[in-house]
Amino acid sequence: MIQIPYIIVPVIALCCYSFLLIMFMAAKKSKVIYSFMALLVAFIFWSSGSLFMRLQAVPGVNFWYEVSIIGLFLLPLLLYNFVAAFIGQKGYFLRIIYTICTAAILLAVHFHLFLKHPTIEIMADGQPHFIYDITWPVIFPMIFSTFVVISIIYMVVKDVKTNKMNFERFLPILIGIIILLIGNFMDVFPVIGEFPGDTLAGIINAGFMVYALYKRRLFNLTLLVSRSTSYIVTAIFVFGIFAYGIRPFERFMVGAYPWMAAYDTLIIAVLFAGISILAFAFTKKLLDKIFVKDELAQAELLKYFSQEVSKSLNLDDILTKLVYVVQKGVNVEKIYVCLPDEQAQCFQTVHSASPLDSKTFQLSFTNPCVKWLISNNTCMVVKEFQRTIFFKALWQDEKKQLEDLDIECLVPLKCDEELAGIVMLSRKMKNRNFSFDDINFLDSVNSVGSIAIKNARLYEKAYLEARYDDLTGLLNRKYFYETITEEAQKAANNSLALLIMNIDDFKLYNQLYGNREGDMALRNIAQRIMGCVGSQGIPARYSGKEFAVILPNFDAFSTINLAENIRRQVANMTEFDESAVIRTLTMSCGICIMPYTATTV
């Protein structure tokens, strides 16, 4: 039987690469994910070809040698493509050059210009020994690989200099590449012996790349560590330990305690069962603590949020629940909710997690952040936004605003492709990054919250239109009657004054100067009434040319003074308009006061 030293290493490597490839097939695809999957295929070719060649598996040593070499020489090109996609490099010139060079190298390898098929020599112990005939032209693919690695380092350094905040996201990839190079150089030194350092380095490198992808939130970690896959990996781990450790343990046990020789099978069986139970219990506890608990908590928050906002059309109530759910689900320090102002010129801060937070922050509709949120259907993480052309288009004071508020993430509240609002989040507690699960949770909150906010604003608009006069902005006649009835009930033990004002000869005014001038006069009169009354009363447009003011706690003297003030203001409203001297308007006023001159409405 053919025995390969340290066979467990290439077997684990092949299993890991295959497992990652299968898992990423179910992930949401992007250029980065596709490039990483191509890199995994090259690693699979390399490790499987080397393993099956040493096992002399069908269809033969030469075939598996070719497979291994193809995977090995594809690695530099695919590694460059992965890093380029990871940082968003748009140039294709070097990729085309490297692709042509790689194709030429593979063609040369096929015709044995660099390496010939290995010859097999049977050793004294009956085990095969592979002898490689390496010719001097092999220096060309080595130079090419070195040049590709230098290009990768240059590309990373250039991007880091352009965006100083992005070095952390490259660090796992750089560490993985360094470990991969060290692992391959290990094979040169005889001290290492037959240990497959290059294969082990490949496994570690792939792990660092997966970590870098996770930090970029390009896939969900639960995709790789679901319950079923975690239990399978645990089972393989336990069986692997016993497969390679049972014989040494048995020899140690019998040598140290000879009396156990009669019970060695029973002892090993009990030990295997105990370790298996402990391993699976630990795996279950780890999954529940790290993943399931957080997922269930976020799912419960979404359920609560959906149920609560479906019961209310009050905008303040919806915004309060929105802030509560986001703060509990993502664990951020500060939250600001911005909604479009009445003129639809900017997004104004209307709600926050704390009543002490400043609400002066604004985002204009022309702000690059707003444009990015409109063109994308997901959250904007500021650290990643900093490497886009949109960030470079921000004014310095706009960048400073985000920095002063410590904004780390912007959540668009989009409904039917319309940006109904923006939720701005500060950094997370303990300076943690926003994870893939956090972004998914915020996207779900966006789906529910945007519809609720849009419905609440539509209701608010309909509410105002039903109660207020379009032309003057005062209460209309219908709602005036409702309001005066309510105020009369409140003023059971206090006075309630009613002031009615009629514009003199307003029909003639319209006939002489036109309806446009008449509408302008009505708006001006309404503004002066509101200015005189302030918060002391409730003004309304009673009819076409009549206005009414409800005055709680006013006596006759105060009401007369107010009426005289309004009459004087209206008479003088064209004082500074020389062309409007002949268009002076006057008003006739009447007052009624409960309970002195009336007992009912």
C-alpha positions, 0 to 999 in steps of 0.5 A, a space after each residue: 500500500 502506498 504511504 504518503 507522509 503527512 497525507 492528512 494535510 493535502 486531504 484537509 486542504 482539498 476538503 477545505 477548498 471544495 467546501 468553500 467553493 460549494 458554500 460560495 456557490 450559494 452566496 450573492 455573486 459579485 466580481 470579488 466572489 467570482 474571482 475568489 471562486 476562480 482562485 479556489 478552483 486553482 487551489 483545488 487543481 493544485 492540491 488534488 493533482 499533487 495528492 492523486 499523483 502521489 497516490 498514483 490514482 487513475 487515469 495516471 501520474 502524468 495526468 494528475 501532474 498536469 492538473 497540479 501544474 495547471 493549478 500552480 501556474 494559474 495562481 499568480 494570475 487569479 490572485 492578481 484578479 482577486 486583489 484587483 476586484 477586491 480594491 475595485 481596480 478598473 484597468 484591464 491592460 495588465 490583466 490581459 498581459 498577464 492572461 496572455 503570459 499565463 496561457 503561454 506558460 501553460 502551453 510551454 509546460 504542456 510541451 515540457 519546456 520547463 518541467 518534464 513528467 516526473 519519473 518514479 523510483 521504487 525505494 527499498 521499503 517499496 514506496 515510490 519516490 518521484 524525481 523531477 527533471 527541472 530545466 533552466 527555462 523554469 526561471 521565466 515563470 518564476 520571474 513572471 510570478 515575482 513580477 505579478 506579486 510585485 504588481 499586487 503589492 504596488 496596486 495595494 500600496 497605491 490604493 492605501 495611499 489614495 485611501 488611508 482608511 482602507 489599509 485594515 481591509 488589505 491586511 488579511 490578504 497581505 498576510 495570506 500572500 506572505 504565508 503562501 510565499 513562505 510555505 512555498 520557499 519551505 520546500 527548498 530547505 531540506 530541513 523541512 523534509 517531506 512536510 507539505 508546507 506549501 499546501 498548509 500555507 495555501 489553506 491558511 492563505 485561503 482562510 485569510 482571504 475568507 476573513 477579508 471577504 467577510 470583513 467587506 460584508 460580501 457574504 454571510 458568515 452563517 453561509 459557511 457555519 450553518 448548523 449542518 456544516 458545523 456538525 459535519 466539520 466537527 464529526 470529521 475533526 473527531 474522526 480524524 483525531 481518533 484515526 491518527 491518535 488511536 494507535 499511539 494512545 493505545 500503545 501509551 495506555 498498555 505500556 503505562 498500565 498493562 492491566 488495561 490491555 484486557 479493556 482497551 477496546 472498551 476504554 477507547 470506545 467510551 473515550 470516543 463517545 465522551 469526546 464526541 458528545 463534548 465536541 458536539 455540545 461545544 459546537 452547539 453552544 458556540 453556534 447558539 451564542 455567536 449566531 443563532 442568538 443574534 439572528 433570533 434577536 434581530 428577527 424578533 425586533 423586525 417582527 415587533 417593528 412590523 406589527 407596531 408601525 402597521 397600527 399607527 399613522 403617527 409620524 413621530 410614533 413611527 420614527 420613535 419605534 424606528 430609532 428604538 429598533 435600529 439602536 437595539 438591533 445594531 447597537 449604535 451610539 447615536 441615530 439621526 433620522 432625516 426627512 425631506 423638507 416641505 420645499 423638497 430641497 434637502 433632508 432635514 434632521 427631524 428625530 434622533 436617539 436622544 432629545 439632547 442631540 443637535 438637529 441642525 444637520 441637513 443633506 441637500 438633494 444635490 449632496 453626493 451621499 444622497 445621489 449614491 443612496 438614490 442609485 443604490 439599494 443598500 446601506 452606505 458604509 462611510 469607510 467604503 464610501 470614502 473610496 468612491 468618486 462620490 466621496 471625492 465630490 463632497 465639499 470639505 464642510 460636508 465631509 466635516 459634518 459627517 466627521 463631527 457627527 461621527 457618522 459611520 453608516 447611512 441607511 436609505 428609506 426607499 419606497 417605490 424608488 423614491 428616497 423617503 428619508 435617510 437614517 444616519 448611524 454613528 459608530 457601533 459600541 466598542 468600535 466594531 464594524 458593521 457586519 453582513 448581518 447588520 446590513 441585512 437587518 438594516 435593509 429589512 428595517 428600510 423595507 418596513 420603515 420606508 413604507 410606514 413613513 411614506 404612508 404616515 406622511 401621506 396621511 399627514 398631508 391628507 389630514 392637513 388638506 382636510 383641515 386647512 385652507 389651501 390658499 391661506 393656510 388657515 383652518 377651513 370652515 369645517 374644522 373651524 366648527 370642530 375646533 370651536 366646539 372642543 374649545 367651548 367644552 374646555 372653557 367651561 369655567 373660563 371665557 372664550 372669545 370669537 372674533 369674526 372679520 369681513 373684508 369690505 367690498 371684496 367682490 368689487 375688489 376682485 372685479 376691478 383688479 382680478 382674481 389673482 390680486 384678490 388671492 394675493 390680498 387674502 394670503 397677505 391678510 391671513 399672514 397679518 392675522 396669524 402674526 397678530 394672533 400668534 399662539 394666543 388664538 386659533 385663526 380660520 378662514 370662515 368663508 370666501 372673504 370672512 376670517 374668524 379667530 378663536 381666543 381662549 381666555 380672552 375678555 372683551 377688552 383684549 378682543 377689541 384691542 386685537 381686532 383693532 390691531 388686525 384692522 389697522 395692519 390690513 389697512 396699512 399692508 400696502 403702505 410701502 407699495 406705491 402702485 397699490 395706494 388705491 387698492 387699500 382694503 378695510 375690514 369690519 369686525 364683530 366679537 362674541 364672548 362666552 359666557 357673557 354674551 353667549 352660552 352655547 356655540 
